[in-house]
């Protein structure tokens, strides 16, 4: 289920943490802190969703116009013109929810995972965009079993 509030999305220390990329938000979208962030075909930021044509680039960390910690759980809304809101996005390995309908399994290790929504990844890619590379499970995640997904920074996203 897509986010309706922000979340703390753990990031695995891999040398890429604290690397933020400012990206313009597409008009009409709300991005929550901790959400899987994608670019649409025009290169503007949208939340992860079950759709084709999206490029997963990282996880929303806050507004580029002011420092907002993920614990603030503030929504970034783009009500104005496309690009009038800038969000900071971090690349790296993030703990995402595993799908209940098409879950990743141990057999999927180091294969590509697909976007189910802005906090959930799945194994089946039919009608979905790539989220990133599945690098393992985390059984201590808040939702039970989470999946570490490597997003952005050279991970193929347009296959």
C-alpha positions, 0 to 999 in steps of 0.5 A: 500500500502506498504511503500516506505519511512519511516513514523512516527508511533505513539505509545500509552503509555502503559509502553512498550515504549522505549523498543527496541529489536535488530533483524537481518534482512533477506537478500534482504529486505528493512525495513523502519522506522515506518514499521510493523516488522515481523520475517520469519520462520528462525527468521530473520526480514522482513517487514509486508506483506500479507503472511502466516508464519510471526510473527509480533513483533513490529515496526522498530525504526532504526538501532541497529548500530547507533541511528536513530530517526523515523523522520530520515525516513531512510531505512534499507537495507540488501544487504549483508548476512542474519543477517549482518544488525541489526534493532531495533524493538519496541513492544507495541501499534501502530497506523496502517492504516485500510484496505480499502478492509477488514476494522476493525470495532467496532465489531472487538474490542479486536479481532486479526487483520491481516497483509495487508502490512507493515503499514496496518491491516485488519479484514480478515485473509485468507492467512495472518499472525496475526498483533496483537490485535485490541485495538481501533480507532484513528480518528486523525491519518494522514490517517483518521481513524487509528487502535491501534494494540498491537504488540509483548510482549505476544500477540499471533502471531502463531495461 
